[in-house]
Amino acid sequence: MSDKRITEETAAHGLKIKDVKLPVAVFMVFSLCAGGAYGVEEIIPESGPGLTLLLLIVVPIIWSIPLGLVSSELGSARPEEGGYYKWVQEAFGEYWGFQAGWWRTISIYIDNTLYVILAGGYLANGFGLSGTWETIFKFAIIIIFTYINIRGAKDVGMVTSIMSALVIIAFALVALCGFLNWQSDPFLPFTAAGDVPASEIPVQDMVYYLGNGLALTMWMYSGYESMSTMAGEIKNPQLIPKATMIAIPVIIAIYILPTMSGLASVGRWEEWGTDIGTIGYHTPAMEFWGVGFGLFFVVVAIIAQCAIYNTYMASGTRGFFALADDYLAPPFLVKCDRKYGVPYNAVISMAIVNMLLCMFSFKVVVVVDVFLLISAYIMIFFAAVKLRKKIPKEEYKFRIPGGQGLFVAMCVIPVIVTFAAFFINGTDYFIGGMVGIISGPVMYIIW
């Protein structure tokens, strides 16, 4: 199979190739997978500080690093518009390709709303805004970045690069502030039960602490495959695997170091969160370096959410573009703007969904999102194993070192973790997630 890039039929829709450089691609992958440690604040009081840190350290090894490596390998061999959808389609046919494409694309539509919710929450928390002004701000974010996305991947990358560089610098300063003011062991207490010995904690409570933390941590360490959906419109798509390999250690550090230093310096783990009056990553800077720096970090927090939102709007809409190009989604989603060569109807559709969902809370929206994205990831790992045997070695521009046995093990372990996450997160997560998953077969029949 040759490097398709943009097919004749896809090009007929008006999609245009953009020249994206490696540093820009790195910042885009960073935004798609992290954009800062925001969201960890919700895990700390629910699971406990020690368990939160342990998850942040272990989950990359058993989940995100394998995902990043597999996505890089498949992306190097199949740099096509639609990315992971095309990988699964080639491995298992149209039906399962649609399921992976639908689950992950819908999860991005839902997921992107989370960043608008977080941005609004950080603004309201930092500057004491009313609910009305918070809503107006959320709508403004959606409108502004819809316009930027209609201008194309190059503009998306440029804006994201500036924002992401600022975020990385700010989190480095926050980590430095926390470590310079270290006061207590950040791993204590280990669970949300506080000082209660582990042997005395009921099993159902331990399952809750682990399940809730695992689901959110997996969500935070996801997204390494997302930029693959734009491979067909990037002049040198082999930049995406390179950018992924560079971004992985940066993302791991940006989660672990500020969280550890924040817990060690400020403590008060029960009060962490994203709501008004809670403790966040701005708190160490505000308490030890002054209110001015704390407010600056609140602004950075908002910028970070905007950077993630901006990049995911580009990635997610290409998923529907690829599905529609294969006649598996409404045909109006492939229509591109003549000037910028962007599927603007798909971009506008995401904006509308985000406006509707941003009225809900963070926890409500993330329930369905996590199950949809990890279901798609199961298909990606299975596809990677099958395509390893199907695609000739010379077609891989990047190939994970080691034999087939090691490769299979690297794919199987994340799948086992995924199935565990399905069943230990409580009834509300399971039911909400299954509703999202069942929508895939239903929409395949319809379309």
Secondary structure as the mmCIF struct_conf table of DSSP 4:
data_model
#
loop_
_struct_conf.conf_type_id
_struct_conf.id
_struct_conf.beg_label_comp_id
_struct_conf.beg_label_asym_id
_struct_conf.beg_label_seq_id
_struct_conf.end_label_comp_id
_struct_conf.end_label_asym_id
_struct_conf.end_label_seq_id
BEND BEND1 ARG A 5 ILE A 6
HELX_RH_AL_P HELX_RH_AL_P1 GLU A 8 ALA A 12
TURN_TY1_P TURN_TY1_P1 HIS A 13 GLY A 14
STRN STRN1 LYS A 18 LYS A 18
HELX_RH_AL_P HELX_RH_AL_P2 LEU A 22 CYS A 33
TURN_TY1_P TURN_TY1_P2 ALA A 34 ALA A 34
BEND BEND2 GLY A 35 ALA A 37
TURN_TY1_P TURN_TY1_P3 TYR A 38 GLY A 39
HELX_RH_AL_P HELX_RH_AL_P3 VAL A 40 SER A 47
HELX_RH_AL_P HELX_RH_AL_P4 PRO A 49 VAL A 59
HELX_RH_PI_P HELX_RH_PI_P1 PRO A 60 SER A 64
HELX_RH_AL_P HELX_RH_AL_P5 ILE A 65 ALA A 77
STRN STRN2 GLU A 81 GLU A 81
TURN_TY1_P TURN_TY1_P4 GLY A 82 GLY A 83
HELX_RH_AL_P HELX_RH_AL_P6 TYR A 84 PHE A 92
HELX_RH_AL_P HELX_RH_AL_P7 GLU A 94 PHE A 127
HELX_RH_AL_P HELX_RH_AL_P8 GLY A 131 ILE A 150
TURN_TY1_P TURN_TY1_P5 ARG A 151 ARG A 151
HELX_RH_AL_P HELX_RH_AL_P9 ALA A 153 LEU A 180
TURN_TY1_P TURN_TY1_P6 ASN A 181 ASN A 181
BEND BEND3 SER A 184 SER A 184
TURN_TY1_P TURN_TY1_P7 PRO A 186 PHE A 187
BEND BEND4 PRO A 189 THR A 191
TURN_TY1_P TURN_TY1_P8 ALA A 192 ASP A 195
BEND BEND5 VAL A 196 VAL A 196
HELX_RH_3T_P HELX_RH_3T_P1 ALA A 198 GLU A 200
BEND BEND6 ILE A 201 ILE A 201
HELX_RH_AL_P HELX_RH_AL_P10 VAL A 203 MET A 220
TURN_TY1_P TURN_TY1_P9 TYR A 221 TYR A 221
TURN_TY1_P TURN_TY1_P10 TYR A 224 GLU A 225
HELX_RH_3T_P HELX_RH_3T_P2 SER A 226 THR A 229
STRN STRN3 MET A 230 MET A 230
HELX_RH_3T_P HELX_RH_3T_P3 ALA A 231 GLU A 233
STRN STRN4 ILE A 234 ILE A 234
BEND BEND7 LYS A 235 LYS A 235
TURN_TY1_P TURN_TY1_P11 PRO A 237 GLN A 238
HELX_RH_AL_P HELX_RH_AL_P11 LEU A 239 SER A 265
TURN_TY1_P TURN_TY1_P12 VAL A 266 VAL A 266
HELX_RH_3T_P HELX_RH_3T_P4 TRP A 269 GLU A 271
STRN STRN5 TRP A 272 TRP A 272
BEND BEND8 GLY A 273 ASP A 275
TURN_TY1_P TURN_TY1_P13 ILE A 276 GLY A 277
STRN STRN6 ILE A 279 ILE A 279
TURN_TY1_P TURN_TY1_P14 TYR A 281 TYR A 281
HELX_RH_AL_P HELX_RH_AL_P12 HIS A 282 TRP A 289
HELX_RH_AL_P HELX_RH_AL_P13 VAL A 291 ASP A 325
TURN_TY1_P TURN_TY1_P15 ASP A 326 TYR A 327
BEND BEND9 LEU A 328 ALA A 329
HELX_RH_3T_P HELX_RH_3T_P5 PRO A 331 VAL A 334
TURN_TY1_P TURN_TY1_P16 ARG A 338 TYR A 340
HELX_RH_AL_P HELX_RH_AL_P14 TYR A 344 LEU A 357
TURN_TY1_P TURN_TY1_P17 CYS A 358 MET A 359
BEND BEND10 PHE A 360 PHE A 360
HELX_RH_AL_P HELX_RH_AL_P15 PHE A 362 LYS A 390
BEND BEND11 ILE A 391 ILE A 391
HELX_RH_3T_P HELX_RH_3T_P6 LYS A 393 GLU A 395
BEND BEND12 LYS A 397 PHE A 398
BEND BEND13 PRO A 401 GLY A 402
HELX_RH_AL_P HELX_RH_AL_P16 GLN A 404 PHE A 423
BEND BEND14 ILE A 424 ASN A 425
HELX_RH_AL_P HELX_RH_AL_P17 THR A 427 ILE A 446
#
